[in-house]
Each structure stands twice: as structure tokens, then as C-alpha cells.
């Protein structure tokens, strides 16, 4: 039985007492409590749920959830740079561009509303939250049958049930080239198979952990402007992570699905940011570091973030790049 930071690994739960388990995760709870009282409450609920799940399944347990999908523009590697800029306290968290959900899984807010316009992405989050065991069963089937022929068979298929669709998305995400989710103009997944010797198609303990984290979260299919119907006070925190504005004439590909995000959309998003800020809402936004974006948000605080360009067909072009982080507070 070992404990390290916020990652708790236990291989045999037959002789693990509740007290011992509580002692193992005490450091984690204290760290979360110091960050935010709201997050501490969520962590307690998550701890209880995961302990019960672990005792039922006798599976190893990683307490802290993390993104279960690789997503273009995912923020997992940038969280440490974001932490100083999160609001100190808030009651409800909103994320209208859900993607991989790295910020949500880091904060673990007690009340949250997650949105996206991609119906397949929204569906997979709902299935992880509501039907995780059925989802795991489907993923295990994909894992057992995985090969190049099977990959392209699944890629070309259309499933009717929500769980089957969710398992298909996760399977393709874990086995496709560079972990990239991309659709053509008709909404069909079109990424070739990746070169993985042993891809992790079904991470059971991670799916259980993320299911617990999402348990009380409201997830909906909607555009970013819908947040204006809900967030209205300083007790609300809205994080906006849109498709980035192109930084040059040769990088105008801004969508990995059928929904392009245009310059006009960026302006609509700025207007939404302004309206929220005028209400006293804590708003934070990520975007590319370019004159257009800096001009849009010149009336707000802009921080420079150093990121790595992780998704590119040419490995030599996966270098360092700057982004901006904009806050209204």
C-alpha cells in the first residue's frame, strides 16, 4: 500500500480498513481544502464514492480524476500555470467549451454546468457519468477485438445506443493517429489508425473516478452563449476555452469537427465575456497569442502562458508557443 501526492495506489483491498484509507487520502483532502472550501466538499463526496466503488470491485484506485480523452487544445499540461489565476472562491463552475475537461477535473467544483456543441462529446460525458459499467463492458469488447481491420470497421460504423456511441468515441480516441478527434464536414470521424503497440483502451479505475467526479454535474448540448442564461454573480466562475484563433495565414484550420469557429464567433465570444464581466461573474478565457485576440480583450487582464504544440503531423513542429489567459477579475 503506497501513497504519493494525490495519487493513491492500492492493490489489495481485502484487508484495508476504512480508517487506513482515510489516513492515506488525508493529504489530498487537505490540499484541496486549502485551494477552495467548495472543492474540499466535493473531494469528500468523491472520496466516499470511490472508496465504496473500490471495495466492490477490488480494483486499484487513483483518487484524483483526470481527462479520459485526449483533446485538441487540452489544458492538462498548462494547469500549473493557470492555478495562480483561478478565483479564490466560487459557488458554481461553468465550462461552455468542454473538450477534455482538464480544468474541471483539476478544480472538482461542488456545483458545475458543462456544455459543448459536439453531440458525441456531450454523450460520452453523460455515459461516463450515468452508465459507466455498461460503457466499460463495451470498451473491453473493443479492446479484445482491436486490430487495424477492426479499427476501420468501427470508424465506418454508426451505433444507435448512447453507450455504444460513447464507447466508439473513446475507442477511436485511444487508438487513432496522435489521439486526435477530427470530423469531416459531414460529421464523420476521419482520422487513420495510430501506431500504438498496446493502447490503453479501457482504463477502468480512471473511468470510475471520472464517473464519480461527474456524478452531480449538469452536462448539456448547447452553445457558449447559453451561459448568459445562468451565470450572473460573483459567486459564479466561467472558464472559456474556445477553438483558438489562427496565429498566421497558414494556420487557419481552427476546427476539429464540422463546427468551424470564425472570426465573427470570436467577437461574439468577446461580447459574451464582457456581459458576464459586467455582472461581476469571474470569467477566465484561453486563446492564441495574436494581435487580434489581444485587441479583443485589451480592457481586461491578459497573462502570457507558455504551451507546447502537441498535435501536429510533423513532430518537428511540436514546439513551444505562447498563448494568452484573460481574466475579468
Order of alpha helices (4+ residues) and beta strands (2+ residues): beta-beta-alpha-alpha-alpha-beta-alpha-beta-alpha-alpha-alpha-alpha-alpha-beta-beta-alpha-beta-alpha-beta-beta
